[in-house]
Amino acid sequence: MSGEPLDLTHVKSGCGVFGVLKKRGAPPIGPEVALTGIECVRYRGSRFGAGFGLVRLDQRRRRVKAFAASKEVAEELKEELLRRVGNVESIGPEYAFDGKVYTSYVFELVDEPGERQLRRAVNEVNRAFSKPNLRARVYSWGRHVEVFKGVGYPSDVYELYSLGERIDAADVWLSHTRQPTNSPGRLPIWSHPFSSGEWAIVHNGDVSSFGANMEFLSALGVESFVGTDSEVIALLLDYLTSELGLGLEDACRALVNPFESSGDGLSGRLLSALRGSQLDGPFSIVAGFSDGTDAYMVVLVDRFKFRPLVVGEDEHYVYAASEEAQIRTVSPDARVWTIEPGGYMIASTSKGVIRHGRRAVELFTRFSATLRPPSPSGVVIDARGLSYPKINATLRELAARGHPEASLLNVSGQRYIGVGVDRPIRVKVYGTPGNCLANLNDCVDFEVFGSVQDDVADVMHGGSVVVHGDARDVLGQALQGGHVFVRGNAGNRCGIQMREYAHKRPYLVVGGRVDDYLGEYMAGGVAVVLGLGYVESGIVPVGRFVGSGMVGGRILVRGVVPRDRIGYLPPREDVLQYLRGLALDGDLNHETYRRLASEPHLDYDSLRAVLPQDLLRRVAKLFEHKYFRRLKVERVSLYDEGFADVESVLVEFAKKLSIEREVSAALEDDFTLIEPHRDARSVTPRAETPKEEG
């Protein structure tokens, strides 16, 4: 390979990430765990890039690793390091040079120059060797952190570096499949992980802010970039913690840039100073770090949760992965949960999980953690090692022969199960099915004894999906028939674009809690959130932006849903600022302004109840965007007239999941009903009848 950027437009894939950290007293983690955790999602990667990173507290000498175009360039790079950081010992190339790709060379620092001096030296060396042609690149220079990356699938890179023979174990392992694709670069330099100092990261996503992030880093003295968005994440984490002295939590808060402050965040002044470090765009990040006394794993997700990421733990280890099947492959009984949008998890070897990234994690994992599946029945199929086309072909054949039931054992991440099965059959699934289970389903009844991953029941027309564990993101997208029942919890964007026809009405029922954007752009059907365990604990069982852009259907949430979680409203601060301006101009009565400022939330209807028509018309401009629809929100009982169908579906839900007592108690409570206002598209008072005087 000549070093010129490759044409990768034909590669269709999505990054896969994996991380594992050992807890205090646990056996160290062998490299085979990192390989197993990433190879089981090989379909997420490509043959153009993969890699591994580790954190090992017992490392003594600091290692500088660089890709060089030749042995002569490597010797020249060594001389440059000698001039800047003192005595350097050359360990040599890590694999044979074939003349086609850069080769990795390793140098050990006999002297300890200090981290700041070494960082400056690495920056200068990388700048010097990048122009006019990129001849070499230092890509790892930690004492406790080391990176191994190259061209190929994870198993190829694993063999290239002989990791199974060279490395016994580590405190943290990271692994990644697929190269960065949103910017030009050179292989294998642009493969993951990316590293800076005692940080290494793997990343899935597209950091749209990386131009601003590079400007921020340039102001701090960084002068050489590979040019990928993933690289800036490692540099930012290193500079925020090592150069600026932020703690791990503050560094995480600065990067994820959440919609809302939890009250214990960074000061406004510091946040303003760090604005250039904030990440925007879809991302999920797993990072390894050492402060010299402890090993850490840090996990971050963007505030929209546009990229998949699950975390988990068992007695000995903490995990992070793109898909739950990765964690289940190495730890079948691990407790698994998702991080809330704009959240982060922090764990260390000495302390275990420090921050879960989710409130009430004990509630979130309680259903799947206690699941004891029944014995298989019908025709039993061992799905271990079977591809999804083979599984679906077998199910089609059984259905065609009139078999009423089949059981799939040892399911581990296979996608598209059930697609193309066009005759009725009951299918019991044991394990963790991959993304897109029951997509386009019309007549198959699935029962999953475990959790499901993303995109379950997309465009489902009929049949059913019953999940005894949890569901992840984008559950029931464009669902337009049948029933989807989840005993536990579900993630982001459940029931988006649901719809119904004259003879079909879909029902989506979640027993626990859901995250943001429930029922976004919903056009029909019924979504119900029971909040079992949450309502009793005083926790709202839904996230933010419920019913955003909703034009049809019904959403029913047990308990009281705060009004500011419903719809997509302009920031309260923006509305108040506009009203304050009206008051200062004398257009708005100061008493009315103070009354509105005391309201916990400001939506269109609360303003409409107070403001005169002319002022309402002006303020309404803040609400005029494509996501806004007027929603009717009221408290109802499911025993009221008009909810007989919902009550009947919930009775069926309870029976199928053997939780009749819990559901019966929930039915005694009031629910928050959310549905489109009859004049949902109207934002201005012109379409309304003027109020009569007196």
Secondary structure, DSSP 8 states (H G I E B T S, - for coil): --SS----TT-----EEEEEEE-TTS--B-HHHHHHHHHTTGGG--TT-EEEEEE-TT--S-EEEEEESSHHHHHHHHHHHHHHHS-EEEEEESS---SSS-EEEEEEESS---HHHHHHHHHHHHHHTTSSS--EEEEE--SSEEEEEESS-HHHHHHHTTHHHH---BSEEEEEES---SS---TTTTSS-EEETTEEEEEEE--TTHHHHHHHHHHTT-------HHHHHHHHHHIIIIIS---HHHHHHHHH--SS--SSS--HHHHHHTGGG---SSEEEEEEEE-SS-EEEEEEE-TT--S--EEEE-SSEEEEESSHHHHHHH-TT-EEEE--TT-EEEEETTTEEEE-SSTTHHHHTHHHHT-------SEEEE-TT--HHHHHHHHHHHHHTT--EEEEEEEES--STTTT--S-EEEEEEEE--TTTTTT-SSEEEEEES---SSTTTT--SSEEEESS---SSTTTT--SSEEEESS---SSTTTT---BTTB--EEEESS---S-TTTT-EEEEEEE--TTTGGGT--SS-S-BTTT--EEEEEEES---GGGBS----HHHHHHHHHHHHHTTSS-HHHHHHHHTSS---HHHHHTTS-HHHHHHHGGGG-STT---EEEEEE-TTSTT-HHHHHHHHHHHHHHT-HHHHHHHHTS-EEEEEE-TTTT--SGGGS------
